[in-house]
Every structure is written in structure tokens, then in C-alpha cells.
């Protein structure tokens, strides 16, 4: 254990993304009591304090030791964009210099944060601008939880109530950092979010769906978009590796792992002339007939380079009504943030010309 931390401490370790267990191991390795871990979590994630010297229940020797070997450093906010209905898109810089985007969606009774788990994406789903730009890198756990920290503390904002892993990237292809960040989100010494308030969305990485409930209890969403393999192969190419039959089997096993009854969210982006007919709705209803789920219908959001189009309102409502007639809970998502390219499928993490040369927007204590 000590050898592991000696290697880690050859450069200052960023403690922002460490879970309670990781922090306990860290403090033990530097000959400090285990309870310091919970104290540190509360300072960082409940009070927003990231300066060791401001942590009043740490003695001077411990503060000096921490300053010399560790840091607490969130990502940097480069710019923010606010849409007409209040959705906020943040462009943030990672340690490597890569850019990702996160989105805050304010509503009457909740405040949802859409976090990114990768810069770019390798899956190349055809409805998504992120996939069109290719894959750059996985985010570290501190870069994922750092998005929640920024959303809560960078501008004296109201606390985030819900987190969805629906930003840039495929979360289950960055499995360990995503799980580590989600553990921090749930920890009562940090954000204390319930499993219902944390949703991990996946395009269908079957082996890691199978691993997920053994690691953490969160809500699961499946980015489905088609009910037959031939069509889904085109829209979601990972389906060629993990076809629908294996995906649905994995979803059922995920639900069976837990004793309490719950649903999986099925995400279905409606694309005009591609997957939006009543015939498609019939196939979807048949596919999901034995799966405990709710269906979230999402109008396609346009982006540069795509020929897809958003269906008419009447077409989307007909699709929804058919599913409801078959007993499904089906909702048609209200598009939020499209005015600033912050809606579903529009995140790309580009540094625009209007941003270059501007002063970084950062928390005053950074």
C-alpha cells in the first residue's frame, strides 16, 4: 500500500476525485488517522473549500504535509453559455488541455447536471455530434466529480439535485473513474445523492452493464433508438458487437440483481423517416414488453454535418400515444439548451473564436 502511494506522491496527487476508501488509504499511508478522510470530504464537497490552510480542524503540521504532497484542483471553466430558458452550458479545460462540456438544467424543483466522462467518443452514433469528432481521452475521477464541484461552488449556485452521465463520451468505456466519481456523489460525507438521482447512460456496453451493479447502485439508462438490429447497427454501431438480444438480457439481469423493484430508462431519439413511424413504435413495444422500463422519447437535435431531421410534433405525439396505449410510461422530452448547442447529442467541447484570449472564469479560491 505504501509503495503505491509513494509512486502516486512522486508528483502532487489531486485528492478531489478520491472516494472515502481511497482517502482513508491515503491518510494511513502518511501516518495519519483514518477519520481525517471524512473530514476532508466534508471540506471539499460540502463546504467547497479546496485550500488546505483553510481547513481549521487540521493541525498546522498536517496542513503543511498536505500542501507539500497533495492538491485539490477542479477543472477550469473557460466559458459559459446561457440559453433563453435558463440552461447553462460550461466549456471546461482538463489537465491535458482538452476541452469538454457540462450542462446545468434548472427546473422548478430540481437542478440537473449533465456530466461528461470522456473528451470525444469512439462509438460514432450517427445522431450525436460528440461521436462525429472522434475520441480524445478518458476523464479522471477528479475531472468528473470536478464538474459537480464547479456546478455547486463556482458561482454560489443552488445545489445540484440530480446528475446524469449523458454528456460527452460513453461512461461505461471509462468504467473505474465513473464508478469512483459516482461513489463520491452518493457518499453522505460529500454530496449524499440517492441512487435515484444519479443516472448512468450507456449505448450498450454489455460486459460493463453486467459489472455495474456489483460496484455501485445507481439508475441505468439505455441509449437504444431502434428495436431491430439492422437499423440499430446503423444508428448505434456498437450494436454490431453487442446486439439487441444480448443488451435486453443484460438489462433484465441488472434489474434482477436488486431486490427492490425499479425501472430502466430507455432513451429513444426520434429521427424523421428513420425510426419514428408507428411501425417502429410497434416493434419497440414488442421488444420491451417483458422489461421493467420507462421510455424517454427525445426529438433529434440538429448539428453541423448531419442530414437527420427532427420529426413533426404530430408524428412524435402519435409515437408516444401508441406506446402509452400498450401500457408503457412514455415521456416526450422538452428540448432544453438547443439555442446554445447544449441539447442532447450536441456537445462537442470546441473552443470557439469568441472564447480565445478571454480570462478564465474560475472559483475565487482556485
RODO-2510 file (C-alpha; in nm, 4 decimals, decimal comma):
residues 366
     n   res          X          Y          Z
     1     x     0,0000     0,0000     0,0000
     2     x     0,2755     0,2464     0,0964
     3     x     0,4693     0,1689    -0,2214
     4     x     0,1553     0,2532    -0,4213
     5     x     0,1199     0,5918    -0,2530
     6     x     0,4945     0,6675    -0,2772
     7     x     0,4624     0,6252    -0,6535
     8     x     0,1496     0,8401    -0,6507
     9     x     0,3216     1,1103    -0,4473
    10     x     0,6202     1,1477    -0,6809
    11     x     0,4046     1,4341    -0,8038
    12     x     0,1284     1,6063    -0,6109
    13     x    -0,1815     1,3891    -0,6075
    14     x    -0,5163     1,5537    -0,6776
    15     x    -0,7436     1,4446    -0,3916
    16     x    -1,0591     1,5927    -0,5441
    17     x    -1,1648     1,2639    -0,7071
    18     x    -1,0780     1,0231    -0,4251
    19     x    -1,3571     0,8227    -0,2637
    20     x    -1,3764     0,7792     0,1139
    21     x    -1,1960     0,4436     0,0926
    22     x    -0,9187     0,5908    -0,1235
    23     x    -0,8737     0,8851     0,1132
    24     x    -0,8599     0,6540     0,4162
    25     x    -0,5796     0,4595     0,2479
    26     x    -0,4046     0,7846     0,1621
    27     x    -0,4097     0,9158     0,5196
    28     x    -0,2966     0,5822     0,6637
    29     x    -0,0050     0,5805     0,4175
    30     x     0,1162     0,9164     0,5518
    31     x     0,0745     0,8042     0,9145
    32     x    -0,2439     0,9977     0,9800
    33     x    -0,5647     0,8570     1,1324
    34     x    -0,8369     0,7194     0,9078
    35     x    -1,1001     0,9699     1,0302
    36     x    -0,9186     1,2524     0,8500
    37     x    -1,0661     1,1190     0,5245
    38     x    -1,4233     1,2001     0,6225
    39     x    -1,3184     1,5452     0,7440
    40     x    -1,1510     1,6205     0,4137
    41     x    -1,4518     1,5014     0,2128
    42     x    -1,6783     1,7409     0,4010
    43     x    -1,4440     2,0349     0,3484
    44     x    -1,4207     1,9735    -0,0260
    45     x    -1,7650     1,8535    -0,1258
    46     x    -1,9981     2,0062     0,1334
    47     x    -1,8248     2,3370     0,2082
    48     x    -1,6488     2,3910    -0,1245
    49     x    -1,3115     2,4528     0,0440
    50     x    -1,0079     2,3417    -0,1567
    51     x    -0,7303     2,5266     0,0309
    52     x    -0,5700     2,3001     0,2927
    53     x    -0,4724     2,6037     0,5015
    54     x    -0,8397     2,6962     0,5437
    55     x    -0,9294     2,3587     0,6970
    56     x    -0,9465     2,4631     1,0610
    57     x    -0,9786     2,1170     1,2184
    58     x    -0,6468     2,0067     1,0632
    59     x    -0,3420     2,0927     1,2751
    60     x    -0,0607     2,3032     1,1262
    61     x     0,1724     2,0074     1,0754
    62     x    -0,0917     1,8155     0,8812
    63     x    -0,1743     2,1196     0,6693
    64     x     0,1944     2,1680     0,5814
    65     x     0,2282     1,7981     0,4989
    66     x    -0,0788     1,8060     0,2710
    67     x     0,0361     2,1212     0,0913
    68     x     0,3712     1,9562     0,0157
    69     x     0,2349     1,6300    -0,1265
    70     x    -0,1214     1,6901    -0,2478
    71     x    -0,3603     1,9352    -0,4091
    72     x    -0,7327     1,9803    -0,4631
    73     x    -0,7764     2,1116    -0,8136
    74     x    -1,1013     2,1165    -1,0125
    75     x    -1,1082     2,1696    -1,3904
    76     x    -1,1081     2,5275    -1,5191
    77     x    -1,4173     2,6927    -1,6602
    78     x    -1,3348     2,8702    -1,9846
    79     x    -1,6743     2,9980    -2,0830
    80     x    -2,0413     2,9626    -2,0116
    81     x    -2,3417     2,9984    -2,2384
    82     x    -2,6941     3,0594    -2,1126
    83     x    -2,9941     2,9686    -2,3279
    84     x    -3,3188     3,1629    -2,3293
    85     x    -3,4895     2,9143    -2,0939
    86     x    -3,2005     2,9149    -1,8451
    87     x    -2,9984     2,6067    -1,9415
    88     x    -2,6271     2,6737    -1,8861
    89     x    -2,3505     2,5109    -2,0888
    90     x    -1,9969     2,5264    -1,9492
    91     x    -1,6850     2,4730    -2,1564
    92     x    -1,4175     2,3375    -1,9244
    93     x    -1,0490     2,2564    -1,9669
    94     x    -0,8938     1,9301    -1,8479
    95     x    -0,5409     1,8794    -1,7149
    96     x    -0,4287     1,7758    -2,0627
    97     x    -0,5682     2,0901    -2,2283
    98     x    -0,8587     1,9026    -2,3894
    99     x    -1,1994     2,0669    -2,3688
   100     x    -1,5279     1,9078    -2,2600
   101     x    -1,8724     2,0449    -2,1911
   102     x    -2,1114     2,0084    -1,8995
   103     x    -2,4695     2,1321    -1,8830
   104     x    -2,6805     2,2573    -1,5916
   105     x    -3,0572     2,2322    -1,6449
   106     x    -3,2578     2,4323    -1,3880
   107     x    -3,6175     2,3368    -1,3195
   108     x    -3,8714     2,4348    -1,0540
   109     x    -3,7973     2,1559    -0,8067
   110     x    -3,4614     2,0279    -0,9219
   111     x    -3,1326     2,1275    -1,0778
   112     x    -2,9825     1,8633    -1,3063
   113     x    -2,6174     1,8395    -1,4084
   114     x    -2,5233     1,6554    -1,7269
   115     x    -2,1600     1,5456    -1,6891
   116     x    -1,9062     1,4318    -1,9466
   117     x    -1,6961     1,1210    -1,8873
   118     x    -1,4747     1,1335    -2,1975
   119     x    -1,3363     1,4016    -2,4271
   120     x    -1,4909     1,2976    -2,7568
   121     x    -1,6303     0,9487    -2,8106
   122     x    -1,5259     0,6430    -3,0080
   123     x    -1,8754     0,4987    -3,0660
   124     x    -1,9793     0,7271    -3,3547
   125     x    -2,3547     0,7102    -3,3007
   126     x    -2,4966     0,8864    -3,6039
   127     x    -2,7316     1,1186    -3,4121
   128     x    -2,4530     1,2582    -3,1928
   129     x    -2,2102     1,5440    -3,2596
   130     x    -1,9682     1,4136    -2,9944
   131     x    -1,9144     1,0870    -3,1800
   132     x    -1,8566     1,2730    -3,5060
   133     x    -1,5470     1,4425    -3,3597
   134     x    -1,3787     1,1164    -3,2543
   135     x    -1,2195     1,0087    -2,9264
   136     x    -0,9549     1,2102    -2,7399
   137     x    -0,9238     1,0752    -2,3865
   138     x    -1,0919     0,9350    -2,0774
   139     x    -1,1550     1,1717    -1,7885
   140     x    -1,0008     1,1010    -1,4488
   141     x    -1,2342     1,0730    -1,1492
   142     x    -1,1331     1,4220    -1,0276
   143     x    -1,2250     1,5655    -1,3682
   144     x    -1,5696     1,4026    -1,3492
   145     x    -1,6528     1,4925    -0,9882
   146     x    -1,4914     1,8295    -1,0546
   147     x    -1,7835     1,9125    -1,2832
   148     x    -2,0243     1,8649    -0,9931
   149     x    -1,7972     2,0666    -0,7636
   150     x    -1,7892     2,3526    -1,0148
   151     x    -2,1664     2,3436    -1,0626
   152     x    -2,2201     2,3658    -0,6855
   153     x    -1,9493     2,6083    -0,5790
   154     x    -1,8077     2,8147    -0,8659
   155     x    -2,0771     3,0848    -0,8641
   156     x    -2,2731     3,0438    -0,5397
   157     x    -2,5271     2,8425    -0,7384
   158     x    -2,8150     2,6442    -0,5941
   159     x    -2,7059     2,2851    -0,5214
   160     x    -2,7343     2,0219    -0,7913
   161     x    -3,0098     1,7711    -0,7083
   162     x    -2,9650     1,5230    -0,9965
   163     x    -2,6669     1,4050    -1,2008
   164     x    -2,6902     1,2320    -1,5379
   165     x    -2,3901     1,0796    -1,7134
   166     x    -2,5246     1,1861    -2,0514
   167     x    -2,2617     1,4381    -2,1585
   168     x    -1,9674     1,3709    -2,3858
   169     x    -1,8442     1,0129    -2,4072
   170     x    -1,9580     0,6593    -2,3248
   171     x    -1,9455     0,6283    -1,9429
   172     x    -1,9079     0,2504    -1,9353
   173     x    -1,5942     0,2698    -2,1510
   174     x    -1,4370     0,4749    -1,8707
   175     x    -1,5645     0,2392    -1,6049
   176     x    -1,3439     0,2805    -1,2949
   177     x    -1,3258     0,6647    -1,2896
   178     x    -1,7021     0,6861    -1,3493
   179     x    -1,7740     0,4459    -1,0622
   180     x    -1,5301     0,6295    -0,8333
   181     x    -1,6979     0,9635    -0,9110
   182     x    -2,0464     0,8157    -0,8628
   183     x    -1,9420     0,6775    -0,5223
   184     x    -1,8416     1,0286    -0,4189
   185     x    -2,1740     1,1653    -0,5402
   186     x    -2,3566     0,9165    -0,3171
   187     x    -2,1343     0,9447    -0,0084
   188     x    -2,3115     1,1130     0,2847
   189     x    -1,9888     1,2959     0,3701
   190     x    -1,9853     1,4584     0,0267
   191     x    -2,2973     1,5148    -0,1878
   192     x    -2,5292     1,2499    -0,0446
   193     x    -2,7254     1,1939    -0,3661
   194     x    -2,9548     0,8890    -0,3694
   195     x    -2,9251     0,6224    -0,6383
   196     x    -3,2451     0,7558    -0,7983
   197     x    -3,0732     1,0903    -0,8500
   198     x    -2,7681     0,9529    -1,0332
   199     x    -2,8218     0,8075    -1,3799
   200     x    -2,5538     0,6403    -1,5904
   201     x    -2,6465     0,6207    -1,9574
   202     x    -2,4855     0,3692    -2,1920
   203     x    -2,5104     0,2825    -2,5595
   204     x    -2,4948    -0,0832    -2,4605
   205     x    -2,1521    -0,1954    -2,3345
   206     x    -2,2911    -0,5298    -2,2188
   207     x    -1,9938    -0,6640    -2,0153
   208     x    -1,9795    -0,3439    -1,8108
   209     x    -2,3572    -0,3293    -1,7606
   210     x    -2,3104    -0,6721    -1,6029
   211     x    -2,0293    -0,5391    -1,3790
   212     x    -2,2032    -0,2181    -1,2747
   213     x    -2,4476    -0,3390    -1,0037
   214     x    -2,1659    -0,5255    -0,8302
   215     x    -1,9774    -0,1970    -0,7964
   216     x    -2,2457     0,0642    -0,7285
   217     x    -2,6232     0,1086    -0,7096
   218     x    -2,7354     0,3849    -0,9452
   219     x    -3,0077     0,4312    -1,2043
   220     x    -2,9397     0,2934    -1,5509
   221     x    -3,0421     0,4373    -1,8867
   222     x    -3,0026     0,2611    -2,2204
   223     x    -2,9436     0,4658    -2,5356
   224     x    -3,1493     0,2370    -2,7627
   225     x    -3,3009     0,4301    -3,0605
   226     x    -3,4096     0,1237    -3,2590
   227     x    -3,5858    -0,2061    -3,1889
   228     x    -3,4214    -0,4189    -3,4577
   229     x    -3,0559    -0,4964    -3,5177
   230     x    -3,0302    -0,3855    -3,8807
   231     x    -3,1467    -0,0328    -3,8010
   232     x    -2,9641    -0,0072    -3,4696
   233     x    -2,6407    -0,1201    -3,6377
   234     x    -2,6657     0,1956    -3,8497
   235     x    -2,7651     0,4381    -3,5731
   236     x    -2,5593     0,2898    -3,2869
   237     x    -2,2649     0,0987    -3,4421
   238     x    -2,1648    -0,0676    -3,1115
   239     x    -2,4764    -0,2806    -3,1702
   240     x    -2,2691    -0,4826    -3,4178
   241     x    -2,0639    -0,6042    -3,1202
   242     x    -2,3418    -0,6205    -2,8586
   243     x    -2,6721    -0,6813    -3,0433
   244     x    -3,0142    -0,6050    -2,9029
   245     x    -3,0863    -0,9550    -2,7724
   246     x    -2,7754    -0,9561    -2,5520
   247     x    -2,8433    -0,5984    -2,4434
   248     x    -3,2000    -0,6713    -2,3285
   249     x    -3,0793    -0,9871    -2,1494
   250     x    -2,8168    -0,7804    -1,9686
   251     x    -3,0802    -0,5208    -1,8694
   252     x    -3,3021    -0,7902    -1,7179
   253     x    -3,0089    -0,9330    -1,5229
   254     x    -2,9264    -0,5833    -1,3980
   255     x    -3,2804    -0,5453    -1,2621
   256     x    -3,2781    -0,8949    -1,1126
   257     x    -2,9609    -0,8146    -0,9181
   258     x    -3,1553    -0,5779    -0,6898
   259     x    -3,4315    -0,6851    -0,4535
   260     x    -3,6355    -0,3659    -0,4765
   261     x    -3,8470    -0,3067    -0,7856
   262     x    -3,7135    -0,0474    -1,0275
   263     x    -3,7170     0,0580    -1,3913
   264     x    -3,4530     0,1062    -1,6561
   265     x    -3,4884     0,4220    -1,8645
   266     x    -3,4958     0,3576    -2,2387
   267     x    -3,3748     0,6573    -2,4384
   268     x    -3,5088     0,6781    -2,7924
   269     x    -3,4146     0,9687    -3,0174
   270     x    -3,6834     1,0236    -3,2818
   271     x    -3,5401     1,0907    -3,6283
   272     x    -3,7682     1,1798    -3,9168
   273     x    -3,8064     0,8982    -4,1689
   274     x    -3,5574     0,6773    -3,9858
   275     x    -3,7159     0,5412    -3,6657
   276     x    -4,0296     0,7483    -3,6000
   277     x    -4,3138     0,5572    -3,7660
   278     x    -4,5948     0,3719    -3,5881
   279     x    -4,4438     0,0511    -3,7245
   280     x    -4,1230     0,1362    -3,5356
   281     x    -4,3303     0,2047    -3,2239
   282     x    -4,4942    -0,1384    -3,2561
   283     x    -4,1547    -0,3103    -3,2782
   284     x    -4,0315    -0,1134    -2,9781
   285     x    -4,3351    -0,2087    -2,7699
   286     x    -4,2882    -0,5754    -2,8573
   287     x    -3,9167    -0,5667    -2,7731
   288     x    -3,9719    -0,4054    -2,4342
   289     x    -4,2882    -0,5959    -2,3380
   290     x    -4,1122    -0,8016    -2,0678
   291     x    -3,8697    -0,5371    -1,9444
   292     x    -3,9499    -0,3125    -1,6486
   293     x    -3,8797     0,0244    -1,8051
   294     x    -3,9935     0,3756    -1,8826
   295     x    -3,9364     0,5257    -2,2257
   296     x    -3,7894     0,8709    -2,2759
   297     x    -3,8577     0,9939    -2,6305
   298     x    -3,6153     1,2638    -2,7432
   299     x    -3,6576     1,4811    -3,0536
   300     x    -3,3451     1,4800    -3,2702
   301     x    -3,1328     1,7924    -3,2214
   302     x    -2,9540     1,9074    -3,5343
   303     x    -2,5794     1,9642    -3,5610
   304     x    -2,3414     2,0618    -3,8397
   305     x    -2,2712     1,7754    -4,0812
   306     x    -2,5829     1,5701    -4,0068
   307     x    -2,8614     1,5120    -4,2607
   308     x    -3,1045     1,3888    -3,9948
   309     x    -3,4176     1,5912    -3,9244
   310     x    -3,6494     1,6319    -3,6286
   311     x    -3,9949     1,4716    -3,6823
   312     x    -4,3118     1,6792    -3,6694
   313     x    -4,4827     1,7254    -3,3342
   314     x    -4,7821     1,5255    -3,4536
   315     x    -4,5587     1,2342    -3,5551
   316     x    -4,3779     1,2320    -3,2207
   317     x    -4,7020     1,2551    -3,0244
   318     x    -4,8522     0,9674    -3,2251
   319     x    -4,5452     0,7562    -3,1416
   320     x    -4,5842     0,8419    -2,7736
   321     x    -4,9594     0,7724    -2,7692
   322     x    -4,9100     0,4286    -2,9227
   323     x    -4,6573     0,3299    -2,6527
   324     x    -4,8885     0,4573    -2,3792
   325     x    -5,1779     0,2595    -2,5282
   326     x    -4,9664    -0,0523    -2,4732
   327     x    -4,9201     0,0291    -2,1059
   328     x    -4,5768     0,1931    -2,1144
   329     x    -4,4748     0,5027    -1,9233
   330     x    -4,3570     0,7226    -2,2100
   331     x    -4,2493     1,0861    -2,1987
   332     x    -4,1549     1,3230    -2,4797
   333     x    -3,8605     1,5302    -2,3616
   334     x    -3,8883     1,9062    -2,3915
   335     x    -3,5784     2,0250    -2,5770
   336     x    -3,3634     2,2415    -2,3498
   337     x    -3,0457     2,4264    -2,4376
   338     x    -3,0512     2,3855    -2,8155
   339     x    -3,0044     2,7608    -2,8527
   340     x    -2,6505     2,7215    -2,7159
   341     x    -2,5864     2,3723    -2,8615
   342     x    -2,6365     2,2165    -2,5179
   343     x    -2,9202     1,9787    -2,6032
   344     x    -2,8946     1,6001    -2,6275
   345     x    -2,6395     1,4972    -2,8919
   346     x    -2,4969     1,8468    -2,9474
   347     x    -2,1970     1,8546    -2,7104
   348     x    -1,8567     1,8792    -2,8777
   349     x    -1,6189     2,0685    -2,6473
   350     x    -1,4921     2,3089    -2,9121
   351     x    -1,3033     2,6232    -2,8155
   352     x    -1,4759     2,8917    -3,0206
   353     x    -1,3101     3,2044    -3,1586
   354     x    -1,5180     3,4131    -2,9209
   355     x    -1,3521     3,2401    -2,6253
   356     x    -0,9871     3,2573    -2,7289
   357     x    -0,7933     3,5136    -2,5307
   358     x    -1,0598     3,5575    -2,2635
   359     x    -0,9706     3,5383    -1,8982
   360     x    -1,0505     3,2062    -1,7331
   361     x    -1,3651     3,2036    -1,5208
   362     x    -1,2631     3,0206    -1,2035
   363     x    -1,3705     2,9888    -0,8428
   364     x    -1,2140     3,2621    -0,6297
   365     x    -1,0250     3,0102    -0,4141
   366     x    -0,8629     2,8237    -0,7040
***
